[in-house]
C-alpha cells in the first residue's frame, strides 16, 4: 500500500477535506462506520472516506474530513494521524 501524502486540501462547508489519493483510482468510495472510531479518537466529528482499488480487493483511505473548527495546519496533522492509525 503506498504511503499516504496529502494531495489536495479544500475547505467545504463545515469540513476541511484532506485528500490523500486520487478518487479515480477507486471503483467504489465509502464512508465506513468502522473508520469513524479511529477518526474520532483523533478529532471529534472527523470522517474517513475509503476507496476500493480498481481491479483489487484492497481498500485504502481516499480522504479525511476534519471539522473546520481547527486551522489548516491542525487539520492536515490530524488527518495524517488518522490515516496512520487506520493503515498501520
DABELLIN-V351119 format. One record per backbone hydrogen bond with DSSP energy under -0.5 kcal/mol. NH is the residue of the N-H (numbers start at 1). CO is the residue of the C=O. Records with the same first field share a line. If there is no record, write none. Layout:
NH=CO + CO
This chain:
5=3 + 20
7=19
8=19
10=17
12=10 + 15
15=12
16=66
17=10 + 15
18=16 + 64
19=8 + 17
20=62
21=62
25=22
26=23
27=52
28=52
30=50
32=30
35=32
36=32 + 33
37=33
38=34
39=35
40=36
41=37
42=38 + 39
43=39
46=43
47=65
49=63
50=30 + 48
51=60
52=28
53=51 + 58
54=25
56=53
60=51
62=49
63=49
64=18
65=47
66=16 + 64
68=14
70=67
75=71
76=72
77=73
78=74
79=75
80=76
81=77
82=78
83=79
84=80
85=81
86=82
87=83
88=84
